[in-house]
Amino acid sequence: MSDPIIIIGASHAGVSCAEKLRANGFSGQIQLIDRLSGVPFERPPLSKGFLQADGSDDEKFLLRRSDWFTSHEITLIDGREVTAIDRESKQLQLDDGQCCRYDKLVLATGAFPRQLDDANNLQNVFVLRHARNAYELRSAMKGRKSAIVIGGGYIGLEVAASLTKAGIHVDVIEMTERLLARVASPNISAFFANLHEINDVGIYTGVINQEILQKDGLFSGIRINNDRTIHAELLLLGIGVLPELGNAKDAGLTTGDGIIVDGMMQSSDADIYAIGDVALVDGAMSRIESVDNAQNTAARAAAAICGSSQPPKAAPWFWSEQFDVRLQSAGIVPQEAAAVQYVVRRGKREGGLSVWSYDVFGKLAAIEAVGDPAAYMLGKKCLDLGLSPPPSDIGNADFDLKGFVASGAA
Ligand SMILES: Cc1cc2nc3c(=O)[nH]c(=O)nc-3n(C[C@H](O)[C@H](O)[C@H](O)COP(=O)(O)OP(=O)(O)OC[C@H]3O[C@@H](n4cnc5c(N)ncnc54)[C@H](O)[C@@H]3O)c2cc1C
């Protein structure tokens, strides 16, 4: 029997890859190794439904139930950390001293949250990446009245909405001049700033200076820009993540802000692939952190390993939920620049809208829709097909977008 395919990381990318290997007809051994104990949880609900749930039915947040691993003949080795990769002998070292040989290795090691030195050893300071973090935060929320979130990105804002729904007053502190500055158009930033403000969330942007306050080792508040002090009982750090490169770097794989891979997710070692949040496709501007990307890159690696045809290219997509609003986006929103255009299109439903972003060459680069799933679907189709409806038409609510897409697709 040949050595197994080993996947390090049993989260969205790793589990998807194991599933796709089976779907591509691979019948050999598959081992999934994760340092976390237990069956993996889905990540997106951890900042949304999980924080709002009472804990009586947390099983519904599992990524897969344990019988799924059995029925797919996939061995889950949980609670075990891979400490080294020996590429020459094609072996892994685990933290209990065990060695495992592999035929092909898939790195789905994801990313870990950035921390703040000043808040490192304080009580009531939280990050949110996996289920244990979410359990800790959920139990700390009980009976609290106030919290601060540092970081106005998607995770910070989703947590702010969940805490607010639980009756906790939240202040969000963001270093840049607008919320979601790295990932969304200015119009969508303004939409969510307004949504949070009408729900009584305090929003502070452009905070260049912050001092963490504490009393007897317990987080007690923040002083911002040397002129305002906000007291609170809990602190959530939502200041981004760093790729989990440790083993890959030590093993001499080519890395940057991620493990560098080609279009089939193959690393600088032909027997090692990297997928999901940790992978950086050679030539891409940055890593993509989303469930869609985890699944898509998993499918690419599995197809390459099995010698199957690659899945068709499609625009990356993402969603977020805050209060009762669902955002759907596709493509990569270009950063603000003189020639970049953001065009707002009113939706048919009350309050629905979409923002269409055009890059410096005037080509459609992304669509973001709130309360307008129809516009999202049509925008995603445009991106997948390489269609670029003229910005002046998009701004006109009477423009027949459906007809435009149908004629472009024909
Ligand atoms: C709170 C939250 C909300 C989110 N919401 C959304 C959303 O609404 N929409 C969306 O599209 N995306 C969302 N995301 C992002 C999405 O969940 C991630 O992009 C996705 O989880 C990436 O999957 P991954 O498998 O690449 O990495 P991860 O999920 O980070 O998993 C990596 C796994 O590898 C394991 N590991 C790492 N190193 C080792 C080692 N040496 N040995 C053993 N195990 C190891 C880790 O324990 C971990 O379980 C959210 C993420 C979070 C945290």
The ligand as an SDF file (V2000), in Angstrom:
LIG
                    3D

 53 58  0  0  0  0  0  0  0  0999 V2000
  -15.0930   34.4030   13.0200 C   0  0  0  0  0  0  0  0  0  0  0  0
  -14.9170   34.2390   11.5440 C   0  0  0  0  0  0  0  0  0  0  0  0
  -15.9370   34.5910   10.6790 C   0  0  0  0  0  0  0  0  0  0  0  0
  -15.7810   34.4280    9.3040 C   0  0  0  0  0  0  0  0  0  0  0  0
  -16.8220   34.7690    8.4750 N   0  0  0  0  0  0  0  0  0  0  0  0
  -16.7100   34.5300    7.1370 C   0  0  0  0  0  0  0  0  0  0  0  0
  -17.8070   34.7810    6.2590 C   0  0  0  0  0  0  0  0  0  0  0  0
  -18.8640   35.2410    6.6770 O   0  0  0  0  0  0  0  0  0  0  0  0
  -17.6610   34.4910    4.9430 N   0  0  0  0  0  0  0  0  0  0  0  0
  -16.4860   33.9570    4.4280 C   0  0  0  0  0  0  0  0  0  0  0  0
  -16.3910   33.6870    3.2160 O   0  0  0  0  0  0  0  0  0  0  0  0
  -15.4260   33.7460    5.2490 N   0  0  0  0  0  0  0  0  0  0  0  0
  -15.5100   34.0000    6.5770 C   0  0  0  0  0  0  0  0  0  0  0  0
  -14.4500   33.7570    7.4060 N   0  0  0  0  0  0  0  0  0  0  0  0
  -13.1670   33.3270    6.8140 C   0  0  0  0  0  0  0  0  0  0  0  0
  -13.1090   31.8270    6.6220 C   0  0  0  0  0  0  0  0  0  0  0  0
  -13.6340   31.1620    7.7340 O   0  0  0  0  0  0  0  0  0  0  0  0
  -11.6610   31.4340    6.3750 C   0  0  0  0  0  0  0  0  0  0  0  0
  -11.2760   32.0040    5.1460 O   0  0  0  0  0  0  0  0  0  0  0  0
  -11.5150   29.9120    6.3410 C   0  0  0  0  0  0  0  0  0  0  0  0
  -11.7300   29.3740    7.6330 O   0  0  0  0  0  0  0  0  0  0  0  0
  -10.1160   29.5120    5.8670 C   0  0  0  0  0  0  0  0  0  0  0  0
  -10.0260   28.1300    5.9540 O   0  0  0  0  0  0  0  0  0  0  0  0
   -8.6260   27.4070    6.0540 P   0  0  0  0  0  0  0  0  0  0  0  0
   -8.9650   25.9440    6.1500 O   0  0  0  0  0  0  0  0  0  0  0  0
   -7.7220   27.8610    4.9920 O   0  0  0  0  0  0  0  0  0  0  0  0
   -7.9540   27.9110    7.4170 O   0  0  0  0  0  0  0  0  0  0  0  0
   -8.4190   27.8410    8.9390 P   0  0  0  0  0  0  0  0  0  0  0  0
   -9.8810   27.8920    9.0330 O   0  0  0  0  0  0  0  0  0  0  0  0
   -7.6100   28.8780    9.6360 O   0  0  0  0  0  0  0  0  0  0  0  0
   -7.9200   26.3990    9.4320 O   0  0  0  0  0  0  0  0  0  0  0  0
   -6.5690   26.0450    9.5330 C   0  0  0  0  0  0  0  0  0  0  0  0
   -6.4660   24.8500   10.4640 C   0  0  0  0  0  0  0  0  0  0  0  0
   -5.1160   24.3850   10.4630 O   0  0  0  0  0  0  0  0  0  0  0  0
   -4.7630   23.9700   11.7780 C   0  0  0  0  0  0  0  0  0  0  0  0
   -3.2940   23.9960   11.8830 N   0  0  0  0  0  0  0  0  0  0  0  0
   -2.4760   25.0290   11.5620 C   0  0  0  0  0  0  0  0  0  0  0  0
   -1.1810   24.6830   11.7440 N   0  0  0  0  0  0  0  0  0  0  0  0
   -1.1800   23.3990   12.2030 C   0  0  0  0  0  0  0  0  0  0  0  0
   -0.1580   22.4880   12.5690 C   0  0  0  0  0  0  0  0  0  0  0  0
    1.1450   22.8170   12.5040 N   0  0  0  0  0  0  0  0  0  0  0  0
   -0.5080   21.2560   13.0080 N   0  0  0  0  0  0  0  0  0  0  0  0
   -1.8310   20.8890   13.0740 C   0  0  0  0  0  0  0  0  0  0  0  0
   -2.8570   21.7290   12.7280 N   0  0  0  0  0  0  0  0  0  0  0  0
   -2.5260   22.9540   12.2910 C   0  0  0  0  0  0  0  0  0  0  0  0
   -5.4710   24.9830   12.6630 C   0  0  0  0  0  0  0  0  0  0  0  0
   -5.6720   24.4580   13.9630 O   0  0  0  0  0  0  0  0  0  0  0  0
   -6.7810   25.2060   11.9130 C   0  0  0  0  0  0  0  0  0  0  0  0
   -7.8130   24.3860   12.3840 O   0  0  0  0  0  0  0  0  0  0  0  0
  -14.5660   33.9240    8.7820 C   0  0  0  0  0  0  0  0  0  0  0  0
  -13.5250   33.5710    9.6620 C   0  0  0  0  0  0  0  0  0  0  0  0
  -13.6950   33.7260   11.0270 C   0  0  0  0  0  0  0  0  0  0  0  0
  -12.5590   33.3590   11.9440 C   0  0  0  0  0  0  0  0  0  0  0  0
  1  2  1  0
  2  3  1  0
  2 52  2  0
  3  4  2  0
  4  5  1  0
  4 50  1  0
  5  6  2  0
  6  7  1  0
  6 13  1  0
  7  8  2  0
  7  9  1  0
  9 10  1  0
 10 11  2  0
 10 12  1  0
 12 13  2  0
 13 14  1  0
 14 15  1  0
 14 50  1  0
 15 16  1  0
 16 17  1  0
 16 18  1  0
 18 19  1  0
 18 20  1  0
 20 21  1  0
 20 22  1  0
 22 23  1  0
 23 24  1  0
 24 25  2  0
 24 26  1  0
 24 27  1  0
 27 28  1  0
 28 29  2  0
 28 30  1  0
 28 31  1  0
 31 32  1  0
 32 33  1  0
 33 34  1  0
 33 48  1  0
 34 35  1  0
 35 36  1  0
 35 46  1  0
 36 37  1  0
 36 45  1  0
 37 38  2  0
 38 39  1  0
 39 40  1  0
 39 45  2  0
 40 41  1  0
 40 42  2  0
 42 43  1  0
 43 44  2  0
 44 45  1  0
 46 47  1  0
 46 48  1  0
 48 49  1  0
 50 51  2  0
 51 52  1  0
 52 53  1  0
M  END
$$$$
